[in-house]
Amino acid sequence: KAPVLFAPAMNTGMWENPILQDNLKKLKHYGYHIIEPIVGRLACGDTGSGKMPSEETLLEHILLHLAKEKDLKGKRILVTAGPTQEAIDPVRFISNHSSGKMGYAIAKMAVLRGAEVTLVSGPVSIQPFAGIEKVDVKNAQEMFEAVTSRSADQDVIIMCSAVADYKPTVSADQKVKKRDDDMRIELTRTQDILGYLGEHKQKGQLLVGFSMETENLLANSRVKLEKKHADLICANSIAGDKTGFAVDTNKVTLITPDAIEELPLCSKEETADRILDFLCIS
């Protein structure tokens, strides 16, 4: 009755054999879990699909079944993470310092708790946890389209990404050459993803936004909560060296129309868990 996981590894020809694939489908039908092999150099010396995944990957699949109570089973959660890059020309862009760590932590904790998780991610250097459907985007328009095309089917949407508010009005086809005088770049407002989601929120859907401020954190975050029609704003300051971009810890204040709850300084994964706890009792 315990979860059973298979991690088959073999020659590519064996892996692609239709009889084997039929048997794997039968195992899945009866509730067994298959950790598919990866592409790489095989024991026989060939290169192809059939290589055993890393120990870290195998552990992630085990943790999916054992690490957390599945209190979010049956819930569909979309999380956005990371920055966007708005092109000036083929070699330059406007962006920010977001590492994606907070959004990836939320996606990880949600999938460990049994949710069906879609992660829409800007360009970052980290990989998502096992079991997460990842959608790669580069700029704000791509993120808008990726999120809004999936939003109607989600129980919870958590906008943790640092989306650029502005983009160059014109993106040059060729590299802009340096000149002797100053250069000015005209900027155009990007689509407000959180605002759009708030205006088109589905019945029973929870909408979560993040707010990063350098001053008047609570006041500005409450304005954002009301203006965007969100259910929760997670406000975090970048005043210290243990919160904000690229670090592994965070200090977040949860703001709803009726309450304010300040979370302690803790790891981003624990912060993510506490945010999900808050949503479970909301």
ABEGO torsion letter per residue (X at the ends): XBBBBBBBBBBAAAAABAAAAAAAAAAAAAGBBBBBBBBEBBAAGBBEBGBBBBAAAAAAAAAAAAABBBAABGBBBBBBBEBBBBBABAABBBBBABAGAAAAAAAAAAAAAGBBBBBBBBBBABBBBBGBBBBBBABAAAAAAAAAAAAAABABBBBABBBBABBBABBBABBBBBBABBBBBBBBBBBBAAAAAAAABBBGBBBBBBBBBABGAAAAAAAAAAAAGBABBBBBBAABAABEBGBABBBBBBBBAABBBBBBBBBAAAAAAAAAAAAAAX
